[in-house]
Amino acid sequence: MNFFVLGDDDVVLGFKFAGINGKVVYSKEDIEKEFDNIIKGEYGDIGVLILTEKTVKHIEDKVNEWQQKAIYPLLVEIPDLYGHIEGRVSMLDSIKKAIGISI
């Protein structure tokens, strides 16, 4: 299973040091284009797609729709080097609230 990351320069470079390929994206158009390319298999068989919170913020509807399908690649949202976006509810927080227990 391959990993891939979408985010800013620092995040993509950091993951590259760990052996994980990625693509630097900034604009909403670039993010949408690369997200679509990934889920179409343009970058090979990616099992886990790592996205920064700022990246997800631009394409939240697409990300939510994809996560509800429960198919690969699995989407993992992470903060960038500056930390979590204040007020942002993570998927884990949503799950905890929905089932009423901490996992």
Secondary structure, 3 states (H helix, E strand, C coil): CEEEEEECHHHHHHHHHCCCEEEECCCHHHHHHHHHHHHCCCCCCEEEEEEEHHHHHHCHHHHHHHHHHCCCCEEEEECECCECCCCCCCHHHHHHHHHCCCC
